[in-house]
Amino acid sequence: MALRNEETLKANLARNMRFLRLQRKPLLSQKMLAKKLGVTQKSISRYETARCLPPAHVLLAMADIFGFTADELFGENLPDRKGRENNE
């Protein structure tokens, strides 16, 4: 795996988080995701605008909620997960 700088990682995570959150049916708001992760809505906003990275325990919980590995959340493209169920 090629070394990626922090800004690239933040941008990829921000894009993937927002995409995954908004594709959920029913919609998963920042506030609802924050509650599931035990963080504030402001923290979710900061992650989705690439201002900061979440701590490791939050990242792992987020990966579990969305059904991806932490490494996949940092990728430029998310793997295809057709047929997977949404983890509520």
PDB file of N, CA, C and O in Angstrom:
ATOM      1  N   MET A   1       0.843  -1.179   0.000  1.00  0.00           N
ATOM      2  CA  MET A   1       0.000   0.000   0.000  1.00  0.00           C
ATOM      3  C   MET A   1       0.885   1.238   0.000  1.00  0.00           C
ATOM      4  O   MET A   1       1.822   1.341   0.792  1.00  0.00           O
ATOM      5  N   ALA A   2       0.591   2.157  -0.872  1.00  0.00           N
ATOM      6  CA  ALA A   2       1.373   3.386  -0.980  1.00  0.00           C
ATOM      7  C   ALA A   2       1.109   4.286   0.227  1.00  0.00           C
ATOM      8  O   ALA A   2      -0.007   4.347   0.744  1.00  0.00           O
ATOM      9  N   LEU A   3       2.142   4.971   0.656  1.00  0.00           N
ATOM     10  CA  LEU A   3       2.012   5.900   1.766  1.00  0.00           C
ATOM     11  C   LEU A   3       1.174   7.092   1.326  1.00  0.00           C
ATOM     12  O   LEU A   3       1.432   7.686   0.279  1.00  0.00           O
ATOM     13  N   ARG A   4       0.171   7.441   2.127  1.00  0.00           N
ATOM     14  CA  ARG A   4      -0.686   8.580   1.813  1.00  0.00           C
ATOM     15  C   ARG A   4      -0.544   9.614   2.919  1.00  0.00           C
ATOM     16  O   ARG A   4      -0.427   9.266   4.094  1.00  0.00           O
ATOM     17  N   ASN A   5      -0.554  10.866   2.543  1.00  0.00           N
ATOM     18  CA  ASN A   5      -0.402  11.904   3.563  1.00  0.00           C
ATOM     19  C   ASN A   5      -1.709  12.120   4.319  1.00  0.00           C
ATOM     20  O   ASN A   5      -2.774  11.679   3.888  1.00  0.00           O
ATOM     21  N   GLU A   6      -1.606  12.799   5.442  1.00  0.00           N
ATOM     22  CA  GLU A   6      -2.759  12.993   6.327  1.00  0.00           C
ATOM     23  C   GLU A   6      -3.894  13.738   5.647  1.00  0.00           C
ATOM     24  O   GLU A   6      -5.061  13.410   5.860  1.00  0.00           O
ATOM     25  N   GLU A   7      -3.573  14.731   4.835  1.00  0.00           N
ATOM     26  CA  GLU A   7      -4.629  15.496   4.158  1.00  0.00           C
ATOM     27  C   GLU A   7      -5.420  14.617   3.197  1.00  0.00           C
ATOM     28  O   GLU A   7      -6.639  14.751   3.091  1.00  0.00           O
ATOM     29  N   THR A   8      -4.738  13.725   2.502  1.00  0.00           N
ATOM     30  CA  THR A   8      -5.420  12.798   1.595  1.00  0.00           C
ATOM     31  C   THR A   8      -6.313  11.850   2.381  1.00  0.00           C
ATOM     32  O   THR A   8      -7.449  11.586   1.987  1.00  0.00           O
ATOM     33  N   LEU A   9      -5.797  11.342   3.492  1.00  0.00           N
ATOM     34  CA  LEU A   9      -6.598  10.440   4.327  1.00  0.00           C
ATOM     35  C   LEU A   9      -7.840  11.137   4.863  1.00  0.00           C
ATOM     36  O   LEU A   9      -8.933  10.571   4.844  1.00  0.00           O
ATOM     37  N   LYS A  10      -7.671  12.367   5.341  1.00  0.00           N
ATOM     38  CA  LYS A  10      -8.822  13.120   5.859  1.00  0.00           C
ATOM     39  C   LYS A  10      -9.851  13.364   4.756  1.00  0.00           C
ATOM     40  O   LYS A  10     -11.052  13.219   4.981  1.00  0.00           O
ATOM     41  N   ALA A  11      -9.382  13.734   3.573  1.00  0.00           N
ATOM     42  CA  ALA A  11     -10.307  14.008   2.455  1.00  0.00           C
ATOM     43  C   ALA A  11     -11.060  12.745   2.050  1.00  0.00           C
ATOM     44  O   ALA A  11     -12.268  12.793   1.821  1.00  0.00           O
ATOM     45  N   ASN A  12     -10.361  11.620   1.959  1.00  0.00           N
ATOM     46  CA  ASN A  12     -11.009  10.362   1.582  1.00  0.00           C
ATOM     47  C   ASN A  12     -12.030   9.932   2.629  1.00  0.00           C
ATOM     48  O   ASN A  12     -13.149   9.548   2.289  1.00  0.00           O
ATOM     49  N   LEU A  13     -11.648   9.996   3.894  1.00  0.00           N
ATOM     50  CA  LEU A  13     -12.577   9.621   4.958  1.00  0.00           C
ATOM     51  C   LEU A  13     -13.797  10.528   4.958  1.00  0.00           C
ATOM     52  O   LEU A  13     -14.925  10.054   5.094  1.00  0.00           O
ATOM     53  N   ALA A  14     -13.578  11.828   4.806  1.00  0.00           N
ATOM     54  CA  ALA A  14     -14.687  12.791   4.801  1.00  0.00           C
ATOM     55  C   ALA A  14     -15.686  12.456   3.690  1.00  0.00           C
ATOM     56  O   ALA A  14     -16.893  12.409   3.926  1.00  0.00           O
ATOM     57  N   ARG A  15     -15.177  12.227   2.488  1.00  0.00           N
ATOM     58  CA  ARG A  15     -16.046  11.922   1.344  1.00  0.00           C
ATOM     59  C   ARG A  15     -16.801  10.613   1.572  1.00  0.00           C
ATOM     60  O   ARG A  15     -18.006  10.534   1.331  1.00  0.00           O
ATOM     61  N   ASN A  16     -16.085   9.584   2.037  1.00  0.00           N
ATOM     62  CA  ASN A  16     -16.710   8.277   2.235  1.00  0.00           C
ATOM     63  C   ASN A  16     -17.728   8.284   3.371  1.00  0.00           C
ATOM     64  O   ASN A  16     -18.791   7.674   3.261  1.00  0.00           O
ATOM     65  N   MET A  17     -17.403   8.973   4.456  1.00  0.00           N
ATOM     66  CA  MET A  17     -18.356   9.068   5.576  1.00  0.00           C
ATOM     67  C   MET A  17     -19.663   9.699   5.139  1.00  0.00           C
ATOM     68  O   MET A  17     -20.746   9.165   5.380  1.00  0.00           O
ATOM     69  N   ARG A  18     -19.540  10.846   4.492  1.00  0.00           N
ATOM     70  CA  ARG A  18     -20.738  11.568   4.057  1.00  0.00           C
ATOM     71  C   ARG A  18     -21.557  10.720   3.087  1.00  0.00           C
ATOM     72  O   ARG A  18     -22.778  10.630   3.213  1.00  0.00           O
ATOM     73  N   PHE A  19     -20.882  10.100   2.120  1.00  0.00           N
ATOM     74  CA  PHE A  19     -21.568   9.252   1.151  1.00  0.00           C
ATOM     75  C   PHE A  19     -22.324   8.126   1.863  1.00  0.00           C
ATOM     76  O   PHE A  19     -23.509   7.912   1.609  1.00  0.00           O
ATOM     77  N   LEU A  20     -21.642   7.418   2.743  1.00  0.00           N
ATOM     78  CA  LEU A  20     -22.268   6.279   3.433  1.00  0.00           C
ATOM     79  C   LEU A  20     -23.405   6.717   4.339  1.00  0.00           C
ATOM     80  O   LEU A  20     -24.432   6.043   4.423  1.00  0.00           O
ATOM     81  N   ARG A  21     -23.231   7.823   5.006  1.00  0.00           N
ATOM     82  CA  ARG A  21     -24.277   8.323   5.904  1.00  0.00           C
ATOM     83  C   ARG A  21     -25.524   8.717   5.120  1.00  0.00           C
ATOM     84  O   ARG A  21     -26.643   8.409   5.531  1.00  0.00           O
ATOM     85  N   LEU A  22     -25.333   9.397   3.994  1.00  0.00           N
ATOM     86  CA  LEU A  22     -26.475   9.888   3.218  1.00  0.00           C
ATOM     87  C   LEU A  22     -27.150   8.819   2.374  1.00  0.00           C
ATOM     88  O   LEU A  22     -28.307   8.983   1.988  1.00  0.00           O
ATOM     89  N   GLN A  23     -26.458   7.735   2.081  1.00  0.00           N
ATOM     90  CA  GLN A  23     -27.078   6.679   1.269  1.00  0.00           C
ATOM     91  C   GLN A  23     -27.971   5.765   2.086  1.00  0.00           C
ATOM     92  O   GLN A  23     -28.742   4.987   1.524  1.00  0.00           O
ATOM     93  N   ARG A  24     -27.876   5.850   3.405  1.00  0.00           N
ATOM     94  CA  ARG A  24     -28.674   4.987   4.270  1.00  0.00           C
ATOM     95  C   ARG A  24     -30.156   5.263   4.107  1.00  0.00           C
ATOM     96  O   ARG A  24     -30.573   6.400   3.887  1.00  0.00           O
ATOM     97  N   LYS A  25     -30.937   4.214   4.217  1.00  0.00           N
ATOM     98  CA  LYS A  25     -32.387   4.322   4.187  1.00  0.00           C
ATOM     99  C   LYS A  25     -32.909   3.696   5.467  1.00  0.00           C
ATOM    100  O   LYS A  25     -32.743   2.489   5.639  1.00  0.00           O
ATOM    101  N   PRO A  26     -33.527   4.434   6.374  1.00  0.00           N
ATOM    102  CA  PRO A  26     -33.749   5.877   6.306  1.00  0.00           C
ATOM    103  C   PRO A  26     -32.441   6.635   6.505  1.00  0.00           C
ATOM    104  O   PRO A  26     -31.454   6.093   7.003  1.00  0.00           O
ATOM    105  N   LEU A  27     -32.463   7.886   6.107  1.00  0.00           N
ATOM    106  CA  LEU A  27     -31.298   8.753   6.178  1.00  0.00           C
ATOM    107  C   LEU A  27     -30.716   8.764   7.584  1.00  0.00           C
ATOM    108  O   LEU A  27     -31.452   8.815   8.569  1.00  0.00           O
ATOM    109  N   LEU A  28     -29.405   8.716   7.671  1.00  0.00           N
ATOM    110  CA  LEU A  28     -28.696   8.774   8.950  1.00  0.00           C
ATOM    111  C   LEU A  28     -28.133  10.181   9.088  1.00  0.00           C
ATOM    112  O   LEU A  28     -27.181  10.542   8.397  1.00  0.00           O
ATOM    113  N   SER A  29     -28.714  10.973   9.974  1.00  0.00           N
ATOM    114  CA  SER A  29     -28.257  12.348  10.165  1.00  0.00           C
ATOM    115  C   SER A  29     -26.932  12.369  10.918  1.00  0.00           C
ATOM    116  O   SER A  29     -26.531  11.372  11.519  1.00  0.00           O
ATOM    117  N   GLN A  30     -26.262  13.511  10.878  1.00  0.00           N
ATOM    118  CA  GLN A  30     -25.033  13.666  11.649  1.00  0.00           C
ATOM    119  C   GLN A  30     -25.324  13.452  13.134  1.00  0.00           C
ATOM    120  O   GLN A  30     -24.544  12.816  13.842  1.00  0.00           O
ATOM    121  N   LYS A  31     -26.433  13.979  13.590  1.00  0.00           N
ATOM    122  CA  LYS A  31     -26.797  13.852  15.004  1.00  0.00           C
ATOM    123  C   LYS A  31     -27.020  12.389  15.388  1.00  0.00           C
ATOM    124  O   LYS A  31     -26.579  11.960  16.454  1.00  0.00           O
ATOM    125  N   MET A  32     -27.699  11.620  14.535  1.00  0.00           N
ATOM    126  CA  MET A  32     -27.947  10.208  14.827  1.00  0.00           C
ATOM    127  C   MET A  32     -26.639   9.417  14.815  1.00  0.00           C
ATOM    128  O   MET A  32     -26.423   8.560  15.672  1.00  0.00           O
ATOM    129  N   LEU A  33     -25.767   9.702  13.842  1.00  0.00           N
ATOM    130  CA  LEU A  33     -24.479   9.011  13.783  1.00  0.00           C
ATOM    131  C   LEU A  33     -23.646   9.354  15.018  1.00  0.00           C
ATOM    132  O   LEU A  33     -23.002   8.483  15.602  1.00  0.00           O
ATOM    133  N   ALA A  34     -23.665  10.607  15.402  1.00  0.00           N
ATOM    134  CA  ALA A  34     -22.915  11.039  16.585  1.00  0.00           C
ATOM    135  C   ALA A  34     -23.367  10.268  17.819  1.00  0.00           C
ATOM    136  O   ALA A  34     -22.542   9.836  18.624  1.00  0.00           O
ATOM    137  N   LYS A  35     -24.674  10.098  17.967  1.00  0.00           N
ATOM    138  CA  LYS A  35     -25.208   9.371  19.120  1.00  0.00           C
ATOM    139  C   LYS A  35     -24.737   7.919  19.107  1.00  0.00           C
ATOM    140  O   LYS A  35     -24.365   7.377  20.147  1.00  0.00           O
ATOM    141  N   LYS A  36     -24.753   7.287  17.928  1.00  0.00           N
ATOM    142  CA  LYS A  36     -24.307   5.901  17.809  1.00  0.00           C
ATOM    143  C   LYS A  36     -22.829   5.753  18.151  1.00  0.00           C
ATOM    144  O   LYS A  36     -22.410   4.727  18.688  1.00  0.00           O
ATOM    145  N   LEU A  37     -22.040   6.783  17.837  1.00  0.00           N
ATOM    146  CA  LEU A  37     -20.596   6.728  18.047  1.00  0.00           C
ATOM    147  C   LEU A  37     -20.163   7.290  19.394  1.00  0.00           C
ATOM    148  O   LEU A  37     -19.005   7.149  19.786  1.00  0.00           O
ATOM    149  N   GLY A  38     -21.087   7.923  20.099  1.00  0.00           N
ATOM    150  CA  GLY A  38     -20.754   8.504  21.396  1.00  0.00           C
ATOM    151  C   GLY A  38     -19.905   9.762  21.290  1.00  0.00           C
ATOM    152  O   GLY A  38     -19.075  10.042  22.155  1.00  0.00           O
ATOM    153  N   VAL A  39     -20.126  10.520  20.214  1.00  0.00           N
ATOM    154  CA  VAL A  39     -19.427  11.789  20.013  1.00  0.00           C
ATOM    155  C   VAL A  39     -20.466  12.876  19.769  1.00  0.00           C
ATOM    156  O   VAL A  39     -21.665  12.596  19.751  1.00  0.00           O
ATOM    157  N   THR A  40     -20.019  14.102  19.582  1.00  0.00           N
ATOM    158  CA  THR A  40     -20.948  15.190  19.310  1.00  0.00           C
ATOM    159  C   THR A  40     -21.209  15.322  17.812  1.00  0.00           C
ATOM    160  O   THR A  40     -20.441  14.832  16.984  1.00  0.00           O
ATOM    161  N   GLN A  41     -22.305  15.992  17.487  1.00  0.00           N
ATOM    162  CA  GLN A  41     -22.610  16.275  16.080  1.00  0.00           C
ATOM    163  C   GLN A  41     -21.517  17.142  15.481  1.00  0.00           C
ATOM    164  O   GLN A  41     -21.194  17.008  14.301  1.00  0.00           O
ATOM    165  N   LYS A  42     -20.952  18.022  16.277  1.00  0.00           N
ATOM    166  CA  LYS A  42     -19.864  18.889  15.817  1.00  0.00           C
ATOM    167  C   LYS A  42     -18.645  18.061  15.406  1.00  0.00           C
ATOM    168  O   LYS A  42     -17.954  18.402  14.446  1.00  0.00           O
ATOM    169  N   SER A  43     -18.385  16.982  16.127  1.00  0.00           N
ATOM    170  CA  SER A  43     -17.277  16.090  15.760  1.00  0.00           C
ATOM    171  C   SER A  43     -17.527  15.450  14.400  1.00  0.00           C
ATOM    172  O   SER A  43     -16.625  15.381  13.565  1.00  0.00           O
ATOM    173  N   ILE A  44     -18.756  14.981  14.179  1.00  0.00           N
ATOM    174  CA  ILE A  44     -19.097  14.376  12.885  1.00  0.00           C
ATOM    175  C   ILE A  44     -18.899  15.402  11.778  1.00  0.00           C
ATOM    176  O   ILE A  44     -18.350  15.079  10.725  1.00  0.00           O
ATOM    177  N   SER A  45     -19.337  16.624  12.003  1.00  0.00           N
ATOM    178  CA  SER A  45     -19.158  17.690  11.026  1.00  0.00           C
ATOM    179  C   SER A  45     -17.671  17.905  10.724  1.00  0.00           C
ATOM    180  O   SER A  45     -17.293  18.072   9.564  1.00  0.00           O
ATOM    181  N   ARG A  46     -16.848  17.900  11.740  1.00  0.00           N
ATOM    182  CA  ARG A  46     -15.403  18.085  11.552  1.00  0.00           C
ATOM    183  C   ARG A  46     -14.795  16.937  10.751  1.00  0.00           C
ATOM    184  O   ARG A  46     -13.919  17.163   9.917  1.00  0.00           O
ATOM    185  N   TYR A  47     -15.250  15.710  10.998  1.00  0.00           N
ATOM    186  CA  TYR A  47     -14.740  14.569  10.230  1.00  0.00           C
ATOM    187  C   TYR A  47     -15.175  14.684   8.764  1.00  0.00           C
ATOM    188  O   TYR A  47     -14.385  14.421   7.858  1.00  0.00           O
ATOM    189  N   GLU A  48     -16.434  15.078   8.537  1.00  0.00           N
ATOM    190  CA  GLU A  48     -16.971  15.144   7.176  1.00  0.00           C
ATOM    191  C   GLU A  48     -16.465  16.345   6.378  1.00  0.00           C
ATOM    192  O   GLU A  48     -16.612  16.377   5.157  1.00  0.00           O
ATOM    193  N   THR A  49     -15.885  17.307   7.036  1.00  0.00           N
ATOM    194  CA  THR A  49     -15.302  18.449   6.323  1.00  0.00           C
ATOM    195  C   THR A  49     -13.781  18.349   6.300  1.00  0.00           C
ATOM    196  O   THR A  49     -13.100  19.306   5.931  1.00  0.00           O
ATOM    197  N   ALA A  50     -13.251  17.204   6.688  1.00  0.00           N
ATOM    198  CA  ALA A  50     -11.818  16.905   6.648  1.00  0.00           C
ATOM    199  C   ALA A  50     -10.994  17.858   7.507  1.00  0.00           C
ATOM    200  O   ALA A  50      -9.828  18.119   7.210  1.00  0.00           O
ATOM    201  N   ARG A  51     -11.600  18.376   8.571  1.00  0.00           N
ATOM    202  CA  ARG A  51     -10.839  19.234   9.485  1.00  0.00           C
ATOM    203  C   ARG A  51     -10.007  18.424  10.466  1.00  0.00           C
ATOM    204  O   ARG A  51      -8.973  18.895  10.940  1.00  0.00           O
ATOM    205  N   CYS A  52     -10.450  17.204  10.777  1.00  0.00           N
ATOM    206  CA  CYS A  52      -9.682  16.351  11.679  1.00  0.00           C
ATOM    207  C   CYS A  52     -10.066  14.896  11.444  1.00  0.00           C
ATOM    208  O   CYS A  52     -11.062  14.594  10.787  1.00  0.00           O
ATOM    209  N   LEU A  53      -9.255  14.011  11.992  1.00  0.00           N
ATOM    210  CA  LEU A  53      -9.521  12.575  11.931  1.00  0.00           C
ATOM    211  C   LEU A  53     -10.112  12.123  13.263  1.00  0.00           C
ATOM    212  O   LEU A  53      -9.763  12.667  14.310  1.00  0.00           O
ATOM    213  N   PRO A  54     -10.998  11.141  13.233  1.00  0.00           N
ATOM    214  CA  PRO A  54     -11.553  10.633  14.486  1.00  0.00           C
ATOM    215  C   PRO A  54     -10.510   9.813  15.235  1.00  0.00           C
ATOM    216  O   PRO A  54      -9.581   9.282  14.627  1.00  0.00           O
ATOM    217  N   PRO A  55     -10.662   9.709  16.563  1.00  0.00           N
ATOM    218  CA  PRO A  55      -9.780   8.823  17.316  1.00  0.00           C
ATOM    219  C   PRO A  55     -10.014   7.375  16.877  1.00  0.00           C
ATOM    220  O   PRO A  55     -11.054   7.047  16.305  1.00  0.00           O
ATOM    221  N   ALA A  56      -9.045   6.530  17.149  1.00  0.00           N
ATOM    222  CA  ALA A  56      -9.097   5.137  16.687  1.00  0.00           C
ATOM    223  C   ALA A  56     -10.370   4.408  17.114  1.00  0.00           C
ATOM    224  O   ALA A  56     -10.959   3.689  16.308  1.00  0.00           O
ATOM    225  N   HIS A  57     -10.804   4.579  18.361  1.00  0.00           N
ATOM    226  CA  HIS A  57     -11.993   3.845  18.824  1.00  0.00           C
ATOM    227  C   HIS A  57     -13.255   4.301  18.082  1.00  0.00           C
ATOM    228  O   HIS A  57     -14.159   3.498  17.848  1.00  0.00           O
ATOM    229  N   VAL A  58     -13.319   5.576  17.714  1.00  0.00           N
ATOM    230  CA  VAL A  58     -14.467   6.083  16.952  1.00  0.00           C
ATOM    231  C   VAL A  58     -14.401   5.569  15.516  1.00  0.00           C
ATOM    232  O   VAL A  58     -15.421   5.185  14.944  1.00  0.00           O
ATOM    233  N   LEU A  59     -13.217   5.562  14.940  1.00  0.00           N
ATOM    234  CA  LEU A  59     -13.039   5.062  13.581  1.00  0.00           C
ATOM    235  C   LEU A  59     -13.449   3.597  13.479  1.00  0.00           C
ATOM    236  O   LEU A  59     -14.117   3.206  12.522  1.00  0.00           O
ATOM    237  N   LEU A  60     -13.061   2.797  14.443  1.00  0.00           N
ATOM    238  CA  LEU A  60     -13.427   1.376  14.423  1.00  0.00           C
ATOM    239  C   LEU A  60     -14.933   1.183  14.585  1.00  0.00           C
ATOM    240  O   LEU A  60     -15.519   0.323  13.927  1.00  0.00           O
ATOM    241  N   ALA A  61     -15.560   1.968  15.447  1.00  0.00           N
ATOM    242  CA  ALA A  61     -17.018   1.889  15.604  1.00  0.00           C
ATOM    243  C   ALA A  61     -17.722   2.321  14.321  1.00  0.00           C
ATOM    244  O   ALA A  61     -18.721   1.721  13.926  1.00  0.00           O
ATOM    245  N   MET A  62     -17.202   3.361  13.671  1.00  0.00           N
ATOM    246  CA  MET A  62     -17.781   3.839  12.419  1.00  0.00           C
ATOM    247  C   MET A  62     -17.670   2.765  11.334  1.00  0.00           C
ATOM    248  O   MET A  62     -18.620   2.532  10.588  1.00  0.00           O
ATOM    249  N   ALA A  63     -16.521   2.123  11.251  1.00  0.00           N
ATOM    250  CA  ALA A  63     -16.333   1.054  10.276  1.00  0.00           C
ATOM    251  C   ALA A  63     -17.351  -0.064  10.507  1.00  0.00           C
ATOM    252  O   ALA A  63     -17.903  -0.615   9.555  1.00  0.00           O
ATOM    253  N   ASP A  64     -17.592  -0.389  11.758  1.00  0.00           N
ATOM    254  CA  ASP A  64     -18.563  -1.426  12.100  1.00  0.00           C
ATOM    255  C   ASP A  64     -19.977  -1.008  11.693  1.00  0.00           C
ATOM    256  O   ASP A  64     -20.723  -1.810  11.131  1.00  0.00           O
ATOM    257  N   ILE A  65     -20.342   0.227  11.971  1.00  0.00           N
ATOM    258  CA  ILE A  65     -21.673   0.724  11.617  1.00  0.00           C
ATOM    259  C   ILE A  65     -21.912   0.667  10.109  1.00  0.00           C
ATOM    260  O   ILE A  65     -22.988   0.275   9.658  1.00  0.00           O
ATOM    261  N   PHE A  66     -20.903   1.061   9.337  1.00  0.00           N
ATOM    262  CA  PHE A  66     -21.064   1.112   7.882  1.00  0.00           C
ATOM    263  C   PHE A  66     -20.733  -0.198   7.177  1.00  0.00           C
ATOM    264  O   PHE A  66     -20.998  -0.328   5.982  1.00  0.00           O
ATOM    265  N   GLY A  67     -20.162  -1.170   7.884  1.00  0.00           N
ATOM    266  CA  GLY A  67     -19.873  -2.464   7.279  1.00  0.00           C
ATOM    267  C   GLY A  67     -18.634  -2.481   6.410  1.00  0.00           C
ATOM    268  O   GLY A  67     -18.550  -3.266   5.466  1.00  0.00           O
ATOM    269  N   PHE A  68     -17.674  -1.630   6.713  1.00  0.00           N
ATOM    270  CA  PHE A  68     -16.410  -1.588   6.000  1.00  0.00           C
ATOM    271  C   PHE A  68     -15.285  -1.674   7.016  1.00  0.00           C
ATOM    272  O   PHE A  68     -15.506  -1.463   8.208  1.00  0.00           O
ATOM    273  N   THR A  69     -14.085  -1.983   6.556  1.00  0.00           N
ATOM    274  CA  THR A  69     -12.943  -1.932   7.453  1.00  0.00           C
ATOM    275  C   THR A  69     -12.495  -0.476   7.568  1.00  0.00           C
ATOM    276  O   THR A  69     -12.837   0.357   6.729  1.00  0.00           O
ATOM    277  N   ALA A  70     -11.739  -0.186   8.600  1.00  0.00           N
ATOM    278  CA  ALA A  70     -11.205   1.172   8.759  1.00  0.00           C
ATOM    279  C   ALA A  70     -10.345   1.538   7.552  1.00  0.00           C
ATOM    280  O   ALA A  70     -10.415   2.664   7.058  1.00  0.00           O
ATOM    281  N   ASP A  71      -9.544   0.603   7.083  1.00  0.00           N
ATOM    282  CA  ASP A  71      -8.697   0.845   5.918  1.00  0.00           C
ATOM    283  C   ASP A  71      -9.537   1.208   4.690  1.00  0.00           C
ATOM    284  O   ASP A  71      -9.175   2.106   3.930  1.00  0.00           O
ATOM    285  N   GLU A  72     -10.646   0.513   4.502  1.00  0.00           N
ATOM    286  CA  GLU A  72     -11.522   0.800   3.360  1.00  0.00           C
ATOM    287  C   GLU A  72     -12.123   2.201   3.449  1.00  0.00           C
ATOM    288  O   GLU A  72     -12.307   2.859   2.425  1.00  0.00           O
ATOM    289  N   LEU A  73     -12.431   2.666   4.668  1.00  0.00           N
ATOM    290  CA  LEU A  73     -12.993   4.010   4.823  1.00  0.00           C
ATOM    291  C   LEU A  73     -12.007   5.091   4.394  1.00  0.00           C
ATOM    292  O   LEU A  73     -12.422   6.181   4.002  1.00  0.00           O
ATOM    293  N   PHE A  74     -10.716   4.807   4.463  1.00  0.00           N
ATOM    294  CA  PHE A  74      -9.691   5.768   4.051  1.00  0.00           C
ATOM    295  C   PHE A  74      -9.353   5.667   2.570  1.00  0.00           C
ATOM    296  O   PHE A  74      -8.571   6.471   2.064  1.00  0.00           O
ATOM    297  N   GLY A  75      -9.926   4.698   1.867  1.00  0.00           N
ATOM    298  CA  GLY A  75      -9.605   4.484   0.464  1.00  0.00           C
ATOM    299  C   GLY A  75     -10.202   5.531  -0.459  1.00  0.00           C
ATOM    300  O   GLY A  75     -11.164   6.217  -0.111  1.00  0.00           O
ATOM    301  N   GLU A  76      -9.613   5.640  -1.638  1.00  0.00           N
ATOM    302  CA  GLU A  76     -10.134   6.588  -2.624  1.00  0.00           C
ATOM    303  C   GLU A  76     -11.476   6.129  -3.161  1.00  0.00           C
ATOM    304  O   GLU A  76     -12.332   6.948  -3.494  1.00  0.00           O
ATOM    305  N   ASN A  77     -11.657   4.828  -3.244  1.00  0.00           N
ATOM    306  CA  ASN A  77     -12.924   4.260  -3.700  1.00  0.00           C
ATOM    307  C   ASN A  77     -13.350   3.176  -2.726  1.00  0.00           C
ATOM    308  O   ASN A  77     -12.549   2.326  -2.338  1.00  0.00           O
ATOM    309  N   LEU A  78     -14.604   3.210  -2.339  1.00  0.00           N
ATOM    310  CA  LEU A  78     -15.129   2.170  -1.463  1.00  0.00           C
ATOM    311  C   LEU A  78     -15.363   0.903  -2.264  1.00  0.00           C
ATOM    312  O   LEU A  78     -15.816   0.980  -3.406  1.00  0.00           O
ATOM    313  N   PRO A  79     -15.066  -0.271  -1.697  1.00  0.00           N
ATOM    314  CA  PRO A  79     -15.364  -1.522  -2.391  1.00  0.00           C
ATOM    315  C   PRO A  79     -16.870  -1.672  -2.593  1.00  0.00           C
ATOM    316  O   PRO A  79     -17.664  -1.160  -1.804  1.00  0.00           O
ATOM    317  N   ASP A  80     -17.245  -2.362  -3.633  1.00  0.00           N
ATOM    318  CA  ASP A  80     -18.661  -2.603  -3.909  1.00  0.00           C
ATOM    319  C   ASP A  80     -19.209  -3.570  -2.874  1.00  0.00           C
ATOM    320  O   ASP A  80     -18.644  -4.641  -2.649  1.00  0.00           O
ATOM    321  N   ARG A  81     -20.296  -3.192  -2.257  1.00  0.00           N
ATOM    322  CA  ARG A  81     -20.922  -4.028  -1.231  1.00  0.00           C
ATOM    323  C   ARG A  81     -22.369  -4.320  -1.597  1.00  0.00           C
ATOM    324  O   ARG A  81     -23.244  -4.287  -0.732  1.00  0.00           O
ATOM    325  N   LYS A  82     -22.631  -4.603  -2.859  1.00  0.00           N
ATOM    326  CA  LYS A  82     -24.002  -4.903  -3.286  1.00  0.00           C
ATOM    327  C   LYS A  82     -24.524  -6.083  -2.503  1.00  0.00           C
ATOM    328  O   LYS A  82     -23.839  -7.088  -2.315  1.00  0.00           O
ATOM    329  N   GLY A  83     -25.740  -5.936  -2.056  1.00  0.00           N
ATOM    330  CA  GLY A  83     -26.397  -7.021  -1.337  1.00  0.00           C
ATOM    331  C   GLY A  83     -26.139  -7.024   0.148  1.00  0.00           C
ATOM    332  O   GLY A  83     -26.720  -7.833   0.872  1.00  0.00           O
ATOM    333  N   ARG A  84     -25.270  -6.130   0.628  1.00  0.00           N
ATOM    334  CA  ARG A  84     -25.022  -6.112   2.072  1.00  0.00           C
ATOM    335  C   ARG A  84     -26.158  -5.377   2.761  1.00  0.00           C
ATOM    336  O   ARG A  84     -26.767  -4.470   2.194  1.00  0.00           O
ATOM    337  N   GLU A  85     -26.425  -5.775   3.966  1.00  0.00           N
ATOM    338  CA  GLU A  85     -27.485  -5.123   4.731  1.00  0.00           C
ATOM    339  C   GLU A  85     -26.922  -3.929   5.473  1.00  0.00           C
ATOM    340  O   GLU A  85     -25.747  -3.916   5.841  1.00  0.00           O
ATOM    341  N   ASN A  86     -27.760  -2.922   5.694  1.00  0.00           N
ATOM    342  CA  ASN A  86     -27.347  -1.783   6.509  1.00  0.00           C
ATOM    343  C   ASN A  86     -27.298  -2.214   7.951  1.00  0.00           C
ATOM    344  O   ASN A  86     -28.237  -2.832   8.453  1.00  0.00           O
ATOM    345  N   ASN A  87     -26.198  -1.890   8.630  1.00  0.00           N
ATOM    346  CA  ASN A  87     -26.096  -2.167  10.056  1.00  0.00           C
ATOM    347  C   ASN A  87     -26.729  -1.028  10.812  1.00  0.00           C
ATOM    348  O   ASN A  87     -26.227   0.096  10.771  1.00  0.00           O
ATOM    349  N   GLU A  88     -27.788  -1.281  11.482  1.00  0.00           N
ATOM    350  CA  GLU A  88     -28.466  -0.240  12.255  1.00  0.00           C
ATOM    351  C   GLU A  88     -28.008  -0.354  13.613  1.00  0.00           C
ATOM    352  O   GLU A  88     -28.433   0.417  14.474  1.00  0.00           O
TER     353      GLU A  88
END
